[in-house]
Amino acid sequence: MSIFQRTTIALARSPAAGRAMRAIARRSSLARRFVGGASVDEAVQTALRLRQAHGIRASLFYLGEYVADPEAIEHNVSQALAACRALRQAGLDVHVSVDPTAIGYMHSDALGADNARRIGLAVQEGAGNGCDWMVLDMEDDGIRERTCDLHRNLLQSAIPAGLTLQARRRRTPEDLAFAIGQRTSLRLVKGAFPERALDHAGRARIDQAYLDTASIMLSREARASGFYPVFGTHDDRLAGAIMDLARGRGWSADEFEFEMLYGVRPDWQLALRGLGYNVRVYLPFGADWWPYAIRRVGESPRNAWLLARSLTSDGRYFG
Ligand SMILES: Cc1cc2nc3c(=O)[nH]c(=O)nc-3n(C[C@H](O)[C@H](O)[C@H](O)COP(=O)(O)OP(=O)(O)OC[C@H]3O[C@@H](n4cnc5c(N)ncnc54)[C@H](O)[C@@H]3O)c2cc1C
């Protein structure tokens, strides 16, 4: 991990820095760059603009992870439910991403599962176009098994639930085996929670693991079961290899999608749309934007300038 990354992680964890930055959020180009709005309504407006201007779809995510306080948990759940209602009203995909540690799993598994079901049922209401999903994010390894179990249970109740899997983890092919024969959506990412003992070692090996997993997701068996593959990456080399794989296996461009974080590589998002591929952005919203935004800065030293500009100017991406 670079010094730049270590510094931004320390800033993300600093309550004092968070308080100071949130106080000037209205002026911060950093928040505008990576966060779709402070409220559900603002986030839906951003999603509408992306859809109408660029044909880019969105998955809304309310910022607030690792909470154990029942009131804070209920607040997070109510925001996800409000997002489902507002997306439906706006005629957009009812597509939300959810962290299990944000909706109850830090309190008790029963509360987390109940709340996931509430959100899943809100997504399910009227789902029919195949684009409405509640996708479970994958957090650290302490919650991986429970997240996979939750996904299975939701599918058994016919709730349109998707799951995120991390290519860096050596055991991902085992977690994938269950999902591949199901009518579900699986989002493959490289993984943001490194654990040396559990992971493939080194960037090249992780990229290879990503492609090996993508190959299974694009298998004929997966296609026959109605499985919907999602490739969550900003890596254009990987995307190119996935396009070749998909073409060779007979998948058309509208049978899978690429998903990226709002504000990251917007040029590449537009280029993929121009090539006719489905593109979705993971669109966070809420007041607690500092830890999320500063983590995005840490992922690329090219973002360092954003930090400097964030106190002074008014940045917006995608016009
Ligand atoms: C939709 C989505 C959902 C995700 N959900 C999860 C999850 O549930 N669990 C989890 O562990 N991880 C999740 N992640 C994060 C993921 O695991 C990676 O850490 C992250 O996407 C970076 O990997 P990459 O595939 O983009 O490849 P990289 O090799 O990191 O990046 C590829 C290219 O994109 C550029 N890039 C990457 N990030 C940035 C940035 N912030 N700013 C500017 N350029 C950048 C790089 O510089 C490089 O040129 C998610 C990512 C996405 C896109």
The ligand as an SDF file (V2000), in Angstrom:
LIG
                    3D

 53 58  0  0  0  0  0  0  0  0999 V2000
  -19.8840   -1.0500   -8.8710 C   0  0  0  0  0  0  0  0  0  0  0  0
  -18.8290   -1.4120   -7.8890 C   0  0  0  0  0  0  0  0  0  0  0  0
  -19.1960   -2.0090   -6.6990 C   0  0  0  0  0  0  0  0  0  0  0  0
  -18.2190   -2.3890   -5.7870 C   0  0  0  0  0  0  0  0  0  0  0  0
  -18.5910   -3.0780   -4.6610 N   0  0  0  0  0  0  0  0  0  0  0  0
  -17.6160   -3.6060   -3.8790 C   0  0  0  0  0  0  0  0  0  0  0  0
  -17.9470   -4.4890   -2.8260 C   0  0  0  0  0  0  0  0  0  0  0  0
  -19.1230   -4.7750   -2.5500 O   0  0  0  0  0  0  0  0  0  0  0  0
  -16.9320   -5.0300   -2.1030 N   0  0  0  0  0  0  0  0  0  0  0  0
  -15.6170   -4.7610   -2.3700 C   0  0  0  0  0  0  0  0  0  0  0  0
  -14.7410   -5.3290   -1.7190 O   0  0  0  0  0  0  0  0  0  0  0  0
  -15.2760   -3.9010   -3.3550 N   0  0  0  0  0  0  0  0  0  0  0  0
  -16.2390   -3.3200   -4.1140 C   0  0  0  0  0  0  0  0  0  0  0  0
  -15.8800   -2.4820   -5.1360 N   0  0  0  0  0  0  0  0  0  0  0  0
  -14.4800   -1.9800   -5.2420 C   0  0  0  0  0  0  0  0  0  0  0  0
  -13.6050   -2.9330   -6.0390 C   0  0  0  0  0  0  0  0  0  0  0  0
  -13.3890   -4.1090   -5.3030 O   0  0  0  0  0  0  0  0  0  0  0  0
  -12.2430   -2.2900   -6.3700 C   0  0  0  0  0  0  0  0  0  0  0  0
  -11.5770   -1.9940   -5.1870 O   0  0  0  0  0  0  0  0  0  0  0  0
  -12.3280   -1.0290   -7.2080 C   0  0  0  0  0  0  0  0  0  0  0  0
  -13.3510   -1.1200   -8.1540 O   0  0  0  0  0  0  0  0  0  0  0  0
  -11.0120   -0.8070   -7.9710 C   0  0  0  0  0  0  0  0  0  0  0  0
  -10.7430   -1.9010   -8.8160 O   0  0  0  0  0  0  0  0  0  0  0  0
  -10.8410   -1.8530  -10.4360 P   0  0  0  0  0  0  0  0  0  0  0  0
  -11.4350   -3.1260  -10.8890 O   0  0  0  0  0  0  0  0  0  0  0  0
  -11.5280   -0.6500  -10.8740 O   0  0  0  0  0  0  0  0  0  0  0  0
   -9.3500   -1.9230  -10.9380 O   0  0  0  0  0  0  0  0  0  0  0  0
   -8.0880   -0.9980  -10.6800 P   0  0  0  0  0  0  0  0  0  0  0  0
   -6.9670   -1.7930  -11.2350 O   0  0  0  0  0  0  0  0  0  0  0  0
   -8.0150   -0.5720   -9.2560 O   0  0  0  0  0  0  0  0  0  0  0  0
   -8.3600    0.2780  -11.5600 O   0  0  0  0  0  0  0  0  0  0  0  0
   -8.4790    0.2240  -12.9760 C   0  0  0  0  0  0  0  0  0  0  0  0
   -8.2870    1.6120  -13.5280 C   0  0  0  0  0  0  0  0  0  0  0  0
   -9.2580    2.4970  -12.9790 O   0  0  0  0  0  0  0  0  0  0  0  0
   -8.6200    3.5610  -12.2910 C   0  0  0  0  0  0  0  0  0  0  0  0
   -9.3050    3.8290  -11.0320 N   0  0  0  0  0  0  0  0  0  0  0  0
   -9.7360    2.9360  -10.1110 C   0  0  0  0  0  0  0  0  0  0  0  0
  -10.2970    3.5690   -9.0610 N   0  0  0  0  0  0  0  0  0  0  0  0
  -10.1750    4.9060   -9.3390 C   0  0  0  0  0  0  0  0  0  0  0  0
  -10.5620    6.0890   -8.6540 C   0  0  0  0  0  0  0  0  0  0  0  0
  -11.1580    6.0540   -7.4650 N   0  0  0  0  0  0  0  0  0  0  0  0
  -10.3090    7.2730   -9.2480 N   0  0  0  0  0  0  0  0  0  0  0  0
   -9.7180    7.3450  -10.4670 C   0  0  0  0  0  0  0  0  0  0  0  0
   -9.3250    6.2540  -11.1630 N   0  0  0  0  0  0  0  0  0  0  0  0
   -9.5550    5.0580  -10.6010 C   0  0  0  0  0  0  0  0  0  0  0  0
   -7.2080    3.0680  -11.9790 C   0  0  0  0  0  0  0  0  0  0  0  0
   -6.3110    4.1430  -11.8480 O   0  0  0  0  0  0  0  0  0  0  0  0
   -6.9200    2.2010  -13.1660 C   0  0  0  0  0  0  0  0  0  0  0  0
   -6.4850    2.9800  -14.2650 O   0  0  0  0  0  0  0  0  0  0  0  0
  -16.8420   -2.0980   -6.0630 C   0  0  0  0  0  0  0  0  0  0  0  0
  -16.4940   -1.4960   -7.2520 C   0  0  0  0  0  0  0  0  0  0  0  0
  -17.4570   -1.1610   -8.1730 C   0  0  0  0  0  0  0  0  0  0  0  0
  -17.0360   -0.5440   -9.4550 C   0  0  0  0  0  0  0  0  0  0  0  0
  1  2  1  0
  2  3  1  0
  2 52  2  0
  3  4  2  0
  4  5  1  0
  4 50  1  0
  5  6  2  0
  6  7  1  0
  6 13  1  0
  7  8  2  0
  7  9  1  0
  9 10  1  0
 10 11  2  0
 10 12  1  0
 12 13  2  0
 13 14  1  0
 14 15  1  0
 14 50  1  0
 15 16  1  0
 16 17  1  0
 16 18  1  0
 18 19  1  0
 18 20  1  0
 20 21  1  0
 20 22  1  0
 22 23  1  0
 23 24  1  0
 24 25  2  0
 24 26  1  0
 24 27  1  0
 27 28  1  0
 28 29  2  0
 28 30  1  0
 28 31  1  0
 31 32  1  0
 32 33  1  0
 33 34  1  0
 33 48  1  0
 34 35  1  0
 35 36  1  0
 35 46  1  0
 36 37  1  0
 36 45  1  0
 37 38  2  0
 38 39  1  0
 39 40  1  0
 39 45  2  0
 40 41  1  0
 40 42  2  0
 42 43  1  0
 43 44  2  0
 44 45  1  0
 46 47  1  0
 46 48  1  0
 48 49  1  0
 50 51  2  0
 51 52  1  0
 52 53  1  0
M  END
$$$$
